[in-house]
Amino acid sequence: MLFTTRAKEGEPSVAHRGVPARVSVAAGAAGPIGGDELRLEVEVGPGSVLVLSEVSPSLLLPGREGRVSTTRVRISVATGGTLVWLPEPLVAARGCDHLNEVRVDLADDAALLMREEVVLGRHGETGGRVRLSTRVRRSGRALLCQDLELGTGAGRTPVVAHGHRAVGSVLVADPLWCAQEARSRPRTRLLSGDAVVTPLPQGAALISALCQDNASLRDTLRSGLAALGPPWTPRPVPPPP
């Protein structure tokens, strides 16, 4: 289900790109459960600005006979468009096996902020298996290709979390960075011992972090956005009308 909403957390100031529409995704129940196949398709039209969020985290649960659950997200952002996608974390319950596949196509002058967060297990619980497959293209050219495997049973490309239970990233693609001098573009920056900002080609930057819990992860990712500076620095949440 989709609902129009007000801002629920600090967002970047993207008003210079247009008047934003805000939409939240609300799940009808816990899940997905092993065997479920979910699909979300998002199209941001020319010159449009969309802030897409979720009402609550997704609790990934095991299914019968160890079946895999799958979420596939397809996003396209047209010329002059902007998408700020702020989903809640994937919580990998013990025994789950989940594939989260994201494919994004950006026009040459489109802008994107996309967050991904995974928490391995509920309180006191060993987390299940999660695979993240992310592909982002600008004008048909690869901007980010990333595959991560986390948790119990991770295969040939596991992320070494070193005891951390929360793993996350924020990708920012800003076409204005392409036109700026090299010294004005994002640069590699260590946020802490387990978090870093990494510049990418085609006017983009990736903030990556490992933390002990989701609250610390969210704060660390926000500090990475603050390091990128305006307009991507999160603003305070406005008070209710």
QUIJO-V677975 format. One record per helix or strand of 3 or more residues. SS is the DSSP state (@ for helix, = for strand). FROM is the first residue (numbers start at 1). TO is the last residue. If there is no record, write none. Layout:
ss-><SS,SS>
from-><FROM,FROM>
to-><TO,TO>
//
This chain:
ss-><=,@,=,=,=,=,@,=,=,=,=,=,=,=,=,@,@,=,=,=,@>
from-><2,15,20,37,49,58,64,69,82,90,97,111,129,141,166,175,182,189,195,204,214>
to-><4,17,25,44,54,61,66,77,86,92,106,120,138,150,173,179,184,192,200,211,228>
//
